[in-house]
Amino acid sequence: MRSKIYTIYYILTCIFMRSSTYLR
């Protein structure tokens, strides 16, 4: 269960970082 949450969080962070780069 914890592993799944961690993976989701990691993916979300990656998407957020990419979005920030695109905005910039």
Phi and psi restraints in degrees (range 20) as a CNS / XPLOR table:
assign (resid 1 and name C) (resid 2 and name N)
       (resid 2 and name CA) (resid 2 and name C) 1.0 -60.7 20.0 2
assign (resid 2 and name N) (resid 2 and name CA)
       (resid 2 and name C) (resid 3 and name N) 1.0 -39.6 20.0 2
assign (resid 2 and name C) (resid 3 and name N)
       (resid 3 and name CA) (resid 3 and name C) 1.0 -60.4 20.0 2
assign (resid 3 and name N) (resid 3 and name CA)
       (resid 3 and name C) (resid 4 and name N) 1.0 -42.6 20.0 2
assign (resid 3 and name C) (resid 4 and name N)
       (resid 4 and name CA) (resid 4 and name C) 1.0 -62.4 20.0 2
assign (resid 4 and name N) (resid 4 and name CA)
       (resid 4 and name C) (resid 5 and name N) 1.0 -46.6 20.0 2
assign (resid 4 and name C) (resid 5 and name N)
       (resid 5 and name CA) (resid 5 and name C) 1.0 -59.6 20.0 2
assign (resid 5 and name N) (resid 5 and name CA)
       (resid 5 and name C) (resid 6 and name N) 1.0 -44.0 20.0 2
assign (resid 5 and name C) (resid 6 and name N)
       (resid 6 and name CA) (resid 6 and name C) 1.0 -61.1 20.0 2
assign (resid 6 and name N) (resid 6 and name CA)
       (resid 6 and name C) (resid 7 and name N) 1.0 -41.8 20.0 2
assign (resid 6 and name C) (resid 7 and name N)
       (resid 7 and name CA) (resid 7 and name C) 1.0 -63.4 20.0 2
assign (resid 7 and name N) (resid 7 and name CA)
       (resid 7 and name C) (resid 8 and name N) 1.0 -44.6 20.0 2
assign (resid 7 and name C) (resid 8 and name N)
       (resid 8 and name CA) (resid 8 and name C) 1.0 -60.8 20.0 2
assign (resid 8 and name N) (resid 8 and name CA)
       (resid 8 and name C) (resid 9 and name N) 1.0 -43.8 20.0 2
assign (resid 8 and name C) (resid 9 and name N)
       (resid 9 and name CA) (resid 9 and name C) 1.0 -60.9 20.0 2
assign (resid 9 and name N) (resid 9 and name CA)
       (resid 9 and name C) (resid 10 and name N) 1.0 -41.8 20.0 2
assign (resid 9 and name C) (resid 10 and name N)
       (resid 10 and name CA) (resid 10 and name C) 1.0 -61.7 20.0 2
assign (resid 10 and name N) (resid 10 and name CA)
       (resid 10 and name C) (resid 11 and name N) 1.0 -45.1 20.0 2
assign (resid 10 and name C) (resid 11 and name N)
       (resid 11 and name CA) (resid 11 and name C) 1.0 -63.2 20.0 2
assign (resid 11 and name N) (resid 11 and name CA)
       (resid 11 and name C) (resid 12 and name N) 1.0 -42.6 20.0 2
assign (resid 11 and name C) (resid 12 and name N)
       (resid 12 and name CA) (resid 12 and name C) 1.0 -61.0 20.0 2
assign (resid 12 and name N) (resid 12 and name CA)
       (resid 12 and name C) (resid 13 and name N) 1.0 -42.6 20.0 2
assign (resid 12 and name C) (resid 13 and name N)
       (resid 13 and name CA) (resid 13 and name C) 1.0 -62.6 20.0 2
assign (resid 13 and name N) (resid 13 and name CA)
       (resid 13 and name C) (resid 14 and name N) 1.0 -41.7 20.0 2
assign (resid 13 and name C) (resid 14 and name N)
       (resid 14 and name CA) (resid 14 and name C) 1.0 -61.8 20.0 2
assign (resid 14 and name N) (resid 14 and name CA)
       (resid 14 and name C) (resid 15 and name N) 1.0 -45.0 20.0 2
assign (resid 14 and name C) (resid 15 and name N)
       (resid 15 and name CA) (resid 15 and name C) 1.0 -63.6 20.0 2
assign (resid 15 and name N) (resid 15 and name CA)
       (resid 15 and name C) (resid 16 and name N) 1.0 -43.6 20.0 2
assign (resid 15 and name C) (resid 16 and name N)
       (resid 16 and name CA) (resid 16 and name C) 1.0 -60.7 20.0 2
assign (resid 16 and name N) (resid 16 and name CA)
       (resid 16 and name C) (resid 17 and name N) 1.0 -45.1 20.0 2
assign (resid 16 and name C) (resid 17 and name N)
       (resid 17 and name CA) (resid 17 and name C) 1.0 -60.7 20.0 2
assign (resid 17 and name N) (resid 17 and name CA)
       (resid 17 and name C) (resid 18 and name N) 1.0 -42.0 20.0 2
assign (resid 17 and name C) (resid 18 and name N)
       (resid 18 and name CA) (resid 18 and name C) 1.0 -65.8 20.0 2
assign (resid 18 and name N) (resid 18 and name CA)
       (resid 18 and name C) (resid 19 and name N) 1.0 -42.0 20.0 2
assign (resid 18 and name C) (resid 19 and name N)
       (resid 19 and name CA) (resid 19 and name C) 1.0 -61.5 20.0 2
assign (resid 19 and name N) (resid 19 and name CA)
       (resid 19 and name C) (resid 20 and name N) 1.0 -42.1 20.0 2
assign (resid 19 and name C) (resid 20 and name N)
       (resid 20 and name CA) (resid 20 and name C) 1.0 -61.7 20.0 2
assign (resid 20 and name N) (resid 20 and name CA)
       (resid 20 and name C) (resid 21 and name N) 1.0 -42.1 20.0 2
assign (resid 20 and name C) (resid 21 and name N)
       (resid 21 and name CA) (resid 21 and name C) 1.0 -63.3 20.0 2
assign (resid 21 and name N) (resid 21 and name CA)
       (resid 21 and name C) (resid 22 and name N) 1.0 -41.0 20.0 2
assign (resid 21 and name C) (resid 22 and name N)
       (resid 22 and name CA) (resid 22 and name C) 1.0 -65.3 20.0 2
assign (resid 22 and name N) (resid 22 and name CA)
       (resid 22 and name C) (resid 23 and name N) 1.0 -39.2 20.0 2
assign (resid 22 and name C) (resid 23 and name N)
       (resid 23 and name CA) (resid 23 and name C) 1.0 -63.8 20.0 2
assign (resid 23 and name N) (resid 23 and name CA)
       (resid 23 and name C) (resid 24 and name N) 1.0 -38.3 20.0 2
